[in-house]
Amino acid sequence: MSTLTKVFALLISALAIFLCGVVSTFLMTAEDYKAYAESWKTKAEAAALQAVAAEERLNNFKGEQEIIAEGLRNNISTLQSLYNERTRQWNDAMEAGKQEAARAATAVQTMAALQTTVENMQSSIKDLWDAHNVLIADKRKAEVAKADAEHKLNLSSAKNELLEDTRRLHVEKIAELENTIVDLNQQLEKFKVASSDFTSTNQVSLTPIDSGGVPIRGEIIDIRDDKAAISVGSSSGVRKNMRFWITRGDKFLGKLQILMVEADEAVGRLDNLQGVIVVGDSVTTGFDY
C-alpha cells in the first residue's frame, strides 16, 4: 500500500470517527430518532457516495501518481543515461587533455630543438658573413693588385713606347751617321785626289764625329699653366725645340718642348700629358733631340 493510500485511509478513519461522534450526539439530542436515523441514513448514503467518489478520486490519483512515477522513473533513467554520457565525455575530455598536454610537451621540445637549430643557423650565417667579408677583402686586394699590375703594364707599355722611339731614333741616327760617313768618305776621296802631291807628313787628320749619344737629365723646378721650367740649360747641352720625357719613377707623365734656354735652366711647353706634373718630377732627353 502506497503512502497516499495510507493517508487517504487515515482520513477516512478520522472522518468515520467524526461521523460516529456526530451520530452519537445526534442520537442523544435528536427528538425524532427515526427522523434522526433517516437523516443519518441519508448522510451515511451520502458519505458512502462521497467515500465511493473519494475512492474513485483516490484511484484516479493513484493512476496519476503511477503515471507521474513512471515519468519520474523514465526521467531518472534519462538522467542516468545523460549522467553516464557526461561522465564518458568527461573521461574523453580528460584523455584528450592528457593527449594535448603530451602534444604540448612535444611542441615545447620541438620549439627547443628549433631554437637550437636557429642558433646554429645564425652561427653559420655569421661564419658565412665573416667568410664573405674575407672574400670581399681578398677581392679588394686582388683588385688593388690588378690595378697595380695594370699600372705596371701601362708603365711597361710606356717604357716600350719610349724604347721603341729611342730605337727608331737610334736607327735614324745610325742611318744619318752612315750617310754622313758616306759623304765624308766621298769628300775624303776627293781630298786625296786633290792632295796627291803632298808628302805623308802633310796628310790631313780628320776630327772624329761627336755621336751625341749621352742623354741630358734634370728635374722640374717650376710649373706655370702649360709651361714648366727645368734645372738644366745650355751649359748642359739643352737647345731650343729639344724635347724631354717627363717621368716619376717608372711612370711616364708626358713630354716637354723647349721654348727658351738659359745657362742653367730652360723653359718648355707641356705636351701629351699622362698624369699630373709636379715640382721634382724627372726629365730626360732619352736620345730624342
KEKE-3310 file (N, C-alpha, C; in steps of 0.2 Angstrom, whole numbers, plus 5000, padded with zeros to 4 digits):
npx = (5004:5003:5009:5001:4989:4988:4987:4975:4967:4968:4962:4949:4946:4947:4937:4926:4926:4923:4911:4904:4904:4896:4885:4882:4880:4869:4860:4858:4853:4843:4826:4817:4820:4819:4818:4830:4838:4834:4839:4853:4855:4853:4863:4873:4872:4875:4888:4893:4892:4901:4912:4914:4916:4927:4935:4936:4941:4953:4958:4960:4969:4979:4982:4986:4997:5004:5007:5014:5025:5030:5034:5043:5052:5056:5062:5072:5079:5083:5090:5100:5106:5110:5119:5129:5133:5138:5148:5156:5160:5167:5178:5183:5186:5196:5206:5208:5214:5225:5232:5233:5241:5252:5255:5258:5269:5278:5278:5284:5297:5300:5300:5311:5321:5320:5324:5337:5342:5340:5349:5361:5360:5361:5374:5381:5377:5384:5397:5398:5396:5407:5416:5412:5416:5430:5432:5428:5437:5449:5445:5446:5459:5464:5459:5466:5479:5477:5475:5487:5495:5490:5494:5507:5508:5504:5515:5525:5521:5522:5536:5540:5535:5544:5556:5554:5553:5566:5574:5570:5574:5588:5590:5587:5597:5608:5607:5608:5621:5628:5625:5632:5645:5647:5646:5657:5667:5667:5670:5683:5689:5689:5697:5709:5713:5714:5725:5736:5749:5755:5766:5768:5769:5762:5749:5731:5723:5708:5694:5686:5668:5656:5645:5634:5627:5624:5611:5602:5599:5587:5577:5560:5557:5549:5531:5520:5504:5503:5516:5533:5548:5565:5579:5591:5601:5608:5622:5622:5620:5607:5595:5585:5569:5572:5566:5560:5557:5545:5545:5541:5548:5545:5535:5528:5524:5523:5527:5540:5542:5555:5556:5563:5580:5592:5608:5608:5596:5580:5565:5550:5535:5522:5517:5506:5502:5501:5497:5497:5508:5521:5532:5549:5548:5556:5566:5571:5581:5582:5588:5581:5581)
npy = (4994:5011:5027:5037:5031:5026:5038:5042:5032:5035:5047:5044:5036:5045:5053:5044:5042:5054:5055:5046:5051:5062:5055:5049:5060:5065:5056:5057:5069:5071:5073:5066:5050:5042:5050:5056:5045:5042:5053:5052:5040:5045:5054:5044:5037:5047:5049:5037:5038:5049:5042:5033:5041:5047:5036:5033:5045:5043:5032:5037:5047:5039:5032:5043:5046:5035:5036:5048:5043:5034:5042:5049:5039:5036:5049:5048:5037:5043:5054:5047:5040:5052:5056:5046:5048:5061:5058:5049:5058:5067:5059:5057:5070:5072:5062:5067:5080:5075:5070:5082:5089:5080:5082:5096:5096:5089:5099:5109:5103:5102:5116:5120:5112:5118:5131:5129:5125:5136:5145:5138:5140:5154:5156:5149:5158:5169:5164:5162:5175:5181:5174:5179:5193:5191:5186:5197:5206:5200:5201:5214:5216:5209:5217:5228:5223:5220:5232:5238:5230:5233:5246:5244:5237:5247:5256:5248:5248:5261:5262:5253:5260:5271:5265:5260:5272:5277:5267:5269:5282:5280:5271:5280:5290:5282:5279:5292:5295:5285:5290:5302:5297:5291:5302:5309:5300:5301:5314:5313:5305:5314:5323:5317:5314:5328:5331:5324:5327:5330:5326:5312:5317:5328:5325:5326:5326:5319:5325:5316:5312:5319:5308:5312:5304:5303:5305:5320:5325:5330:5340:5345:5362:5372:5376:5383:5386:5379:5378:5373:5374:5368:5361:5361:5369:5378:5376:5363:5357:5359:5364:5375:5370:5357:5341:5334:5319:5317:5310:5300:5291:5275:5279:5286:5303:5313:5325:5338:5352:5362:5379:5391:5395:5396:5398:5389:5384:5380:5383:5376:5370:5360:5344:5331:5325:5312:5312:5321:5334:5338:5348:5343:5331:5320:5324:5319:5318:5306:5302:5309:5321)
npz = (5000:4996:5001:4999:4999:5012:5019:5014:5019:5032:5033:5030:5041:5051:5047:5048:5062:5066:5061:5068:5081:5078:5075:5087:5095:5089:5091:5105:5106:5097:5094:5087:5083:5073:5062:5064:5062:5049:5044:5047:5039:5027:5027:5029:5017:5009:5013:5010:4996:4995:4999:4990:4979:4984:4984:4971:4966:4973:4967:4954:4957:4961:4949:4942:4950:4948:4934:4935:4943:4934:4924:4931:4934:4921:4918:4927:4922:4910:4915:4921:4910:4904:4913:4913:4900:4901:4910:4902:4892:4900:4904:4891:4888:4898:4894:4881:4886:4892:4881:4873:4882:4881:4868:4869:4877:4868:4858:4864:4866:4853:4849:4857:4851:4838:4841:4845:4832:4825:4832:4828:4815:4814:4819:4809:4798:4803:4802:4788:4784:4789:4782:4770:4771:4772:4759:4752:4756:4751:4737:4736:4738:4727:4717:4719:4717:4704:4698:4701:4694:4681:4681:4681:4669:4660:4663:4658:4645:4642:4643:4634:4622:4624:4623:4610:4603:4606:4600:4586:4584:4586:4576:4565:4568:4566:4553:4548:4552:4545:4532:4533:4535:4523:4514:4520:4517:4503:4501:4507:4498:4487:4492:4494:4481:4477:4484:4481:4479:4491:4504:4515:4528:4527:4526:4529:4545:4551:4562:4574:4573:4584:4592:4600:4610:4624:4635:4641:4658:4670:4682:4686:4690:4692:4688:4677:4672:4656:4655:4660:4670:4669:4677:4670:4657:4644:4647:4649:4637:4632:4620:4610:4605:4608:4614:4630:4640:4653:4669:4683:4694:4688:4680:4666:4662:4653:4639:4636:4627:4622:4624:4628:4632:4645:4654:4665:4666:4658:4649:4644:4634:4640:4635:4628:4640:4653:4666:4682:4683:4694:4704:4705:4698:4686:4671:4655:4640:4633:4621:4612:4602)
capx = (5000:5007:5009:4995:4983:4988:4985:4968:4963:4968:4957:4943:4945:4946:4930:4922:4926:4920:4904:4902:4903:4891:4879:4880:4877:4863:4855:4857:4850:4838:4819:4814:4826:4818:4820:4837:4841:4834:4844:4859:4855:4854:4870:4878:4872:4879:4895:4896:4893:4907:4918:4915:4919:4934:4939:4937:4947:4960:4961:4962:4975:4984:4984:4990:5003:5008:5009:5020:5030:5033:5038:5049:5057:5059:5067:5078:5083:5086:5096:5106:5110:5114:5125:5134:5136:5143:5154:5160:5163:5172:5183:5186:5190:5202:5210:5210:5218:5232:5235:5235:5247:5258:5257:5261:5276:5282:5279:5290:5303:5301:5302:5318:5326:5320:5328:5344:5343:5340:5355:5366:5360:5364:5381:5383:5377:5389:5403:5397:5397:5414:5420:5411:5420:5436:5432:5427:5444:5453:5443:5448:5467:5465:5458:5472:5484:5475:5476:5494:5498:5488:5498:5514:5508:5504:5522:5529:5519:5526:5543:5541:5535:5550:5562:5553:5555:5573:5577:5569:5579:5594:5591:5588:5604:5613:5606:5611:5628:5630:5625:5637:5651:5647:5648:5664:5672:5667:5674:5690:5692:5691:5703:5715:5715:5717:5731:5741:5756:5758:5770:5764:5769:5757:5742:5726:5720:5701:5692:5681:5662:5653:5638:5629:5623:5623:5605:5603:5594:5586:5570:5555:5559:5543:5526:5515:5499:5505:5524:5537:5555:5569:5585:5597:5601:5613:5628:5622:5618:5600:5594:5578:5565:5573:5561:5562:5552:5544:5544:5541:5550:5544:5529:5528:5519:5521:5533:5541:5545:5559:5555:5568:5586:5597:5614:5607:5589:5576:5558:5546:5528:5520:5513:5505:5502:5498:5496:5498:5515:5523:5539:5553:5547:5562:5566:5577:5580:5581:5591:5576:5583)
capy = (5000:5017:5032:5041:5026:5026:5044:5043:5028:5038:5052:5040:5033:5051:5055:5039:5043:5061:5054:5042:5056:5066:5051:5049:5067:5066:5051:5059:5076:5071:5071:5061:5045:5039:5056:5056:5039:5043:5058:5049:5035:5049:5056:5039:5035:5052:5048:5031:5040:5053:5038:5030:5046:5048:5030:5034:5050:5041:5028:5041:5050:5033:5031:5049:5046:5030:5039:5053:5039:5031:5048:5051:5033:5037:5054:5046:5033:5048:5057:5042:5040:5058:5057:5042:5051:5066:5055:5047:5064:5070:5055:5058:5076:5071:5059:5072:5084:5072:5070:5089:5090:5077:5086:5102:5094:5088:5105:5113:5100:5104:5123:5120:5110:5123:5137:5127:5125:5143:5147:5135:5143:5161:5155:5148:5164:5173:5162:5164:5183:5183:5172:5184:5199:5189:5186:5204:5209:5197:5203:5221:5216:5207:5222:5233:5220:5220:5239:5239:5226:5237:5252:5242:5236:5254:5259:5244:5250:5267:5261:5250:5265:5275:5261:5260:5278:5278:5263:5272:5287:5277:5269:5286:5292:5277:5280:5298:5294:5281:5294:5307:5294:5290:5309:5311:5296:5304:5320:5311:5303:5320:5327:5313:5316:5334:5332:5318:5330:5331:5320:5308:5320:5333:5322:5329:5321:5321:5325:5311:5315:5318:5305:5315:5298:5304:5309:5325:5323:5336:5339:5351:5366:5377:5375:5389:5384:5373:5378:5371:5376:5363:5363:5361:5374:5377:5373:5355:5355:5360:5369:5377:5364:5350:5338:5330:5315:5318:5303:5300:5283:5271:5281:5291:5308:5317:5327:5345:5355:5368:5386:5396:5391:5400:5394:5384:5381:5381:5383:5372:5369:5353:5341:5323:5323:5306:5312:5327:5335:5342:5350:5337:5326:5320:5325:5316:5318:5299:5302:5312:5328)
capz = (5000:4995:5007:4998:5001:5019:5021:5012:5024:5039:5033:5030:5048:5055:5045:5051:5069:5067:5059:5074:5086:5076:5076:5095:5098:5086:5095:5111:5106:5092:5097:5082:5082:5066:5058:5065:5059:5042:5042:5047:5034:5021:5027:5028:5010:5005:5015:5006:4989:4995:5000:4983:4975:4986:4982:4964:4965:4975:4962:4949:4960:4961:4942:4940:4953:4944:4928:4937:4945:4928:4921:4935:4933:4914:4918:4931:4918:4905:4918:4922:4904:4902:4918:4910:4894:4903:4913:4897:4889:4904:4904:4885:4888:4902:4890:4876:4889:4893:4874:4872:4886:4878:4862:4871:4879:4862:4854:4868:4864:4846:4849:4859:4845:4833:4844:4844:4825:4823:4834:4824:4808:4815:4820:4802:4794:4805:4799:4781:4783:4790:4776:4764:4772:4770:4752:4749:4757:4746:4731:4735:4737:4720:4713:4720:4714:4697:4696:4701:4688:4675:4681:4679:4662:4657:4663:4653:4638:4640:4643:4627:4618:4624:4620:4603:4600:4606:4595:4580:4584:4585:4569:4561:4569:4563:4546:4547:4553:4539:4526:4534:4534:4515:4512:4522:4513:4496:4502:4508:4491:4483:4495:4492:4474:4476:4488:4479:4478:4497:4507:4520:4534:4527:4526:4533:4550:4552:4568:4575:4574:4590:4591:4605:4612:4631:4637:4646:4663:4675:4685:4685:4696:4692:4683:4676:4667:4652:4654:4665:4670:4671:4681:4666:4652:4638:4649:4649:4630:4630:4614:4609:4602:4611:4618:4636:4643:4660:4672:4690:4695:4681:4677:4660:4663:4647:4636:4637:4621:4625:4621:4629:4635:4648:4655:4670:4666:4652:4649:4638:4634:4642:4629:4629:4647:4655:4673:4685:4684:4700:4705:4707:4693:4682:4664:4651:4633:4630:4614:4607:4600)
cpx = (5005:5005:5002:4988:4982:4985:4977:4964:4963:4963:4950:4941:4943:4939:4925:4921:4922:4912:4900:4900:4897:4884:4877:4877:4870:4858:4853:4852:4844:4831:4816:4820:4825:4820:4827:4841:4840:4839:4851:4860:4857:4861:4875:4878:4876:4887:4898:4897:4900:4913:4919:4918:4926:4938:4941:4942:4953:4963:4964:4969:4981:4987:4988:4997:5008:5011:5015:5026:5034:5037:5044:5055:5060:5064:5073:5083:5087:5092:5102:5110:5114:5120:5131:5137:5140:5149:5159:5164:5168:5178:5187:5190:5196:5207:5213:5215:5225:5235:5237:5241:5253:5260:5261:5268:5281:5283:5284:5297:5305:5304:5310:5323:5326:5325:5336:5347:5344:5347:5361:5366:5363:5371:5384:5383:5382:5396:5403:5399:5404:5418:5419:5415:5427:5437:5432:5434:5449:5452:5446:5456:5468:5464:5463:5478:5483:5477:5483:5497:5496:5492:5505:5514:5508:5511:5526:5528:5522:5533:5545:5541:5541:5556:5561:5555:5563:5576:5576:5573:5586:5595:5591:5594:5609:5613:5609:5618:5631:5631:5631:5644:5652:5650:5655:5669:5673:5671:5682:5693:5694:5697:5710:5718:5718:5723:5736:5748:5759:5761:5766:5764:5764:5750:5737:5723:5713:5699:5686:5674:5659:5646:5633:5625:5621:5617:5606:5597:5593:5580:5566:5556:5553:5538:5521:5511:5502:5513:5527:5544:5559:5576:5592:5596:5606:5620:5628:5620:5611:5600:5587:5575:5567:5567:5563:5556:5552:5542:5544:5542:5550:5538:5530:5523:5518:5528:5534:5545:5549:5558:5560:5574:5590:5603:5612:5600:5586:5569:5555:5539:5527:5516:5512:5505:5498:5496:5497:5506:5516:5530:5543:5553:5554:5561:5572:5576:5579:5583:5586:5577:5585)
cpy = (5006:5022:5036:5037:5026:5032:5045:5038:5031:5044:5049:5038:5039:5053:5050:5041:5050:5059:5050:5047:5060:5062:5050:5055:5068:5062:5054:5065:5076:5069:5065:5056:5043:5044:5057:5051:5040:5048:5056:5044:5039:5051:5050:5037:5041:5051:5042:5034:5044:5048:5035:5035:5047:5042:5031:5039:5048:5036:5032:5045:5045:5032:5037:5048:5040:5032:5044:5049:5036:5036:5050:5045:5034:5043:5052:5042:5038:5051:5053:5041:5046:5059:5052:5045:5057:5064:5053:5053:5067:5066:5056:5064:5076:5068:5064:5077:5081:5072:5077:5091:5087:5080:5093:5101:5093:5094:5109:5110:5102:5111:5123:5118:5115:5129:5135:5127:5132:5146:5145:5139:5150:5161:5154:5154:5169:5171:5163:5171:5184:5180:5176:5190:5197:5189:5193:5207:5206:5199:5210:5221:5214:5213:5227:5230:5221:5227:5241:5236:5230:5243:5250:5240:5242:5257:5255:5246:5256:5267:5258:5255:5270:5272:5261:5266:5279:5273:5266:5278:5285:5275:5275:5289:5288:5278:5287:5298:5290:5286:5299:5303:5293:5297:5311:5306:5298:5310:5318:5309:5309:5323:5323:5314:5323:5336:5327:5321:5331:5325:5317:5312:5326:5331:5325:5324:5324:5321:5320:5315:5313:5314:5308:5309:5298:5308:5315:5324:5329:5335:5346:5355:5371:5375:5381:5387:5378:5374:5376:5373:5370:5365:5362:5366:5372:5375:5366:5353:5356:5365:5370:5371:5357:5347:5333:5325:5316:5312:5304:5292:5280:5274:5287:5296:5312:5320:5335:5347:5362:5374:5391:5393:5397:5395:5388:5381:5383:5380:5380:5372:5361:5350:5333:5321:5317:5306:5319:5328:5340:5343:5344:5331:5326:5321:5322:5317:5311:5299:5306:5319:5329)
cpz = (5000:5001:5006:5000:5008:5022:5020:5017:5030:5039:5033:5037:5052:5054:5048:5059:5071:5066:5065:5080:5085:5077:5083:5097:5095:5090:5101:5111:5102:5096:5093:5080:5075:5061:5058:5061:5051:5039:5042:5041:5028:5021:5026:5020:5006:5007:5011:4999:4989:4995:4993:4979:4977:4984:4975:4962:4968:4970:4956:4951:4959:4954:4940:4943:4950:4938:4929:4939:4939:4924:4924:4934:4926:4914:4922:4926:4913:4908:4919:4916:4902:4907:4915:4904:4896:4906:4907:4893:4893:4904:4897:4885:4892:4898:4884:4879:4890:4886:4872:4876:4884:4872:4863:4873:4873:4858:4858:4866:4857:4845:4852:4854:4840:4835:4843:4837:4823:4825:4830:4817:4809:4815:4813:4798:4796:4802:4792:4780:4784:4784:4770:4765:4770:4762:4749:4750:4752:4739:4730:4734:4730:4716:4713:4716:4706:4694:4696:4695:4681:4675:4678:4671:4658:4657:4658:4646:4636:4639:4636:4622:4618:4621:4612:4599:4600:4601:4588:4579:4583:4578:4564:4562:4566:4556:4544:4547:4547:4533:4527:4533:4526:4512:4513:4518:4506:4496:4503:4502:4487:4485:4494:4485:4473:4479:4487:4479:4485:4500:4512:4527:4534:4526:4531:4538:4552:4559:4569:4575:4580:4589:4595:4608:4620:4632:4642:4651:4668:4679:4684:4691:4697:4687:4683:4670:4663:4651:4660:4664:4672:4674:4677:4660:4647:4640:4649:4642:4628:4625:4613:4604:4604:4615:4624:4637:4650:4663:4680:4692:4688:4677:4672:4661:4657:4644:4637:4630:4623:4621:4622:4634:4639:4650:4660:4670:4659:4653:4643:4639:4636:4636:4631:4636:4649:4663:4675:4686:4690:4700:4708:4702:4688:4675:4661:4644:4630:4623:4609:4606:4593)
residu = (MET:SER:THR:LEU:THR:LYS:VAL:PHE:ALA:LEU:LEU:ILE:SER:ALA:LEU:ALA:ILE:PHE:LEU:CYS:GLY:VAL:VAL:SER:THR:PHE:LEU:MET:THR:ALA:GLU:ASP:TYR:LYS:ALA:TYR:ALA:GLU:SER:TRP:LYS:THR:LYS:ALA:GLU:ALA:ALA:ALA:LEU:GLN:ALA:VAL:ALA:ALA:GLU:GLU:ARG:LEU:ASN:ASN:PHE:LYS:GLY:GLU:GLN:GLU:ILE:ILE:ALA:GLU:GLY:LEU:ARG:ASN:ASN:ILE:SER:THR:LEU:GLN:SER:LEU:TYR:ASN:GLU:ARG:THR:ARG:GLN:TRP:ASN:ASP:ALA:MET:GLU:ALA:GLY:LYS:GLN:GLU:ALA:ALA:ARG:ALA:ALA:THR:ALA:VAL:GLN:THR:MET:ALA:ALA:LEU:GLN:THR:THR:VAL:GLU:ASN:MET:GLN:SER:SER:ILE:LYS:ASP:LEU:TRP:ASP:ALA:HIS:ASN:VAL:LEU:ILE:ALA:ASP:LYS:ARG:LYS:ALA:GLU:VAL:ALA:LYS:ALA:ASP:ALA:GLU:HIS:LYS:LEU:ASN:LEU:SER:SER:ALA:LYS:ASN:GLU:LEU:LEU:GLU:ASP:THR:ARG:ARG:LEU:HIS:VAL:GLU:LYS:ILE:ALA:GLU:LEU:GLU:ASN:THR:ILE:VAL:ASP:LEU:ASN:GLN:GLN:LEU:GLU:LYS:PHE:LYS:VAL:ALA:SER:SER:ASP:PHE:THR:SER:THR:ASN:GLN:VAL:SER:LEU:THR:PRO:ILE:ASP:SER:GLY:GLY:VAL:PRO:ILE:ARG:GLY:GLU:ILE:ILE:ASP:ILE:ARG:ASP:ASP:LYS:ALA:ALA:ILE:SER:VAL:GLY:SER:SER:SER:GLY:VAL:ARG:LYS:ASN:MET:ARG:PHE:TRP:ILE:THR:ARG:GLY:ASP:LYS:PHE:LEU:GLY:LYS:LEU:GLN:ILE:LEU:MET:VAL:GLU:ALA:ASP:GLU:ALA:VAL:GLY:ARG:LEU:ASP:ASN:LEU:GLN:GLY:VAL:ILE:VAL:VAL:GLY:ASP:SER:VAL:THR:THR:GLY:PHE:ASP:TYR)
# end
